[in-house]
Amino acid sequence: YMLILKWFISAGAILLSGYLIPGVKVANLWSALILVLILGFLNATIKPLLVLLTLPINILTLGLFTLVINALVVLLASSIVKGFEVGGFLNALLFSLVLVIIQAAFELLFKK
């Protein structure tokens, strides 16, 4: 039950982020639901490898390079998911930041 609720909350956060950021287009709810699954898979598999490979630069930037990795993961997801388009690196970076903020707000809202 909670897993499905989190899935829909994340999809809602993606739809809201797509609405707020001009360079990001999310076609519909199904695209957002699929994107949640793809981002989850990429964050569980590829992202840790990228963080490990870029560890020296990540240490030098005090972890801020992780934002670049997040943007790259979003760009990769946009090439996989039909109905999800990102207009470039900066839009992907902004999308990942807004998505994290919205998801945190939803978590606080639904935790009570």
Buried (B, 14 or more C-beta within 10 A) or exposed (E): EEEEEBBBBBBBBBBBBBEEBEBBBBBEBEBBBBBBBBBEEBBEEBBEEBBEEBEEEBEEEEEEBBBBBBBBBBBBBBEEBEBBBBBEEEBBBBBBBBBBEBBEEBEEEEEE
